[in-house]
Amino acid sequence: MRFGIFDHLDDGGVPLGRLFEERLQLIEAYDRADFYGYHLAEHHATPLGYAPSPGVFLSAVAQRTRRLRFGPMVYLLPLYHPLRLIEEICMIDQMSGGRFLLGVGRGISPIEVGFFGVDFAHGMEHYEEALAVIRLGLTRNELTYRGKFYNFDAVPIVLKPAQLPHPPLWYGISRPETLPWAAGNDVNLVSFLRPMPAMRSLVDQFHAEWAALGKPTKRLPCIGVTRHIVVAETEKEARNIAARAYRPWRRNMEVLWEQRGVPFPLQGELADEFEILQHHGVGFAGTPAQARDYVAAQAEGSGINYFVCDMAFGDITFDEAKRSVELFAKEVMPAFAQA
Amino acid sequence: MRFGIFDHLDDSGLPLDQHFEKRLELIEAYDRAGFYGYHLAEHHNTPLGYAPSPSVFLSAVAQRTEQLRFGPMVYLLPLYHPLRLIDEICMLDQMSGGRFLYGVGRGISPVEVGFYGVDFDTGAKQFREAFEVVRRGLTEDRLTFHGEFYDFDNVPIVMKPFQQPLPVWYGLGNPASVAWTAANAANTVTRRPPEQVRAITDSYRAEWKKLGRSEADLPMLGVNRHIIIADTEAEALATARRGYPAWRHHMGLLWHEYNVPFPLEAALPEDFGVLQKHGDAIAGTPAMVRDYIAQEVKATGVNYYVCDFAFGTISHDEAMRSVELFTKEVMPAFANA
């Protein structure tokens, strides 16, 4: 079992310069604790994401860490010029000695992609073309492509990533329809706050797709799920922190939809209070021993091989998050070292 | 007098990962030496520039340095989505405690901007629009703009840069752009021959005065020169002559490949010795470099001297030696100038 981190880098109520620096210090703690990957969201024009250009933040992460792999979860491909994205991926992968995890997606908010002039209705088609262009650009010395959204004619490509043929692909999965594509392309998967039974079904289908392609089990990509996690010495303390910190994050999730009068797609699904989230099993606040049991039950119940923690959300303070990470690293992760 | 650095980060022959790491180590030396600013070029699909996304490299620079200011020289504005650029600027300025130098331009290569689907002929117009969009985005809470190239309606802006206002920088080659730079209080860097630099600084100061602004507020007017220093003149010149041709080749490469006349063909000789004879570069002992700069500052009227120590196949050790000698034996002579 591997452990990872998912991060929105949402508004925490502290000045921006301090938010960035404290988050980088927390990421140093993830690195020391031997988390496998750090996955950073891309959001635009909203307090939900203060790393709207994840490449810029991740370049700082590369400098502050040694082993931790990292990447966007996910680059919203239709919002980039493909040439710049190819260049950026090569630079970051080279500057980190090949630690880049290439998360790709179409963007799930019509409002945010709309700010960039992208039509959400064509998002999937646009995304698929962009991904094809980027894979060509990362692996060829010259880029030629003719499509509906992109046209390139023998553009010289002078940079290459450190990981060949290209950094591993990651995808934030919400619909099982994407599984055949993921299995066929060795794509690692993370699902956002999916309840355990639904996750189990996704994992089983992925295993089946993988086996159907005749690919060996030991080469199965990471398939993981995110969970909000707060660990403290006492259950009461952990629950208090989680209850308080969750509310501003929950608010940040919804705010842009509300401002624009567009129904929030997770309304009714995403708990209003952390207590309910925890009751549904998709969040956890408690002691290290309870966390160990929780992770064990989640892993067994869902069949995942990658457990992705969201330890810094809303107005959780640096000290609170750091304490969670330290306790998790010392008292939870070792129990899964051989699993 | 302040000193700065200009860097193409062009191909040096090193593997890319080492090239980046060694350059970051050199930039740490610039930081320790007390250079004011590090200015990084943006080029695309050419060995002339291995930081095609300068923001990504500069974010690493922010982590590796403490005092050094830094920025693109220049962001090719028409090649960016303005919203993303606003975000990147805010992030970099906040992540560095306000050390970002916002360099802007239109892109001087029709080949490179063409790869991005930008029409060079309308580039200047698009640049002006993009500059205005970004200016609003950096200062207002909602972005509304209706233009020929960009259209934004009430987009929420949730991040602000650390510095208000953000210093603007411009690579000034064309004397016709002086009025625009002065009106926007832009700091400038040019790499023209000395007499043309003098014409530019005179014209900038005249514009500045005409605008009723005080001499004390005059922006930085810089000149950029290739500099190699060693213990002996022979060694410095040999290093420069060996390192320069690769950089010169990178400068003209895409233009030649695409059969577009290279505008600097005549201005950039093939040999460093000739460049030096024209007064556009120096390779020599610390004392020679001191005299060269003193004379050039007097001749050109600049208040910012921008060195290019690492170009072509100049090795890391050679560049480090230049920086070391420059810091110890050249910079102190200008401390009060």
Interface residues (C-beta under 8 A of the other chain):
Chain A: D11 L16 G17 F20 E21 H44 A45 T46 P47 Y50 A51 P52 S53 G55 V56 F57 S59 A60 A62 Q63 R64 L79 Y80 H81 L83 R84 E87 E88 C90 M91 I92 Q94 M95 G97 F115 F116 G117 N151 F152 V155 P156 I157 V158 L159 K160 A162 L256 Q259
Chain B: D11 L16 D17 F20 E21 H44 N45 T46 P47 Y50 A51 P52 S53 S55 V56 F57 S59 A60 A62 Q63 R64 L79 Y80 H81 L83 R84 D87 E88 C90 M91 L92 Q94 M95 G97 F115 Y116 G117 D151 F152 V155 P156 I157 V158 M159 K160 F162 L254 E257
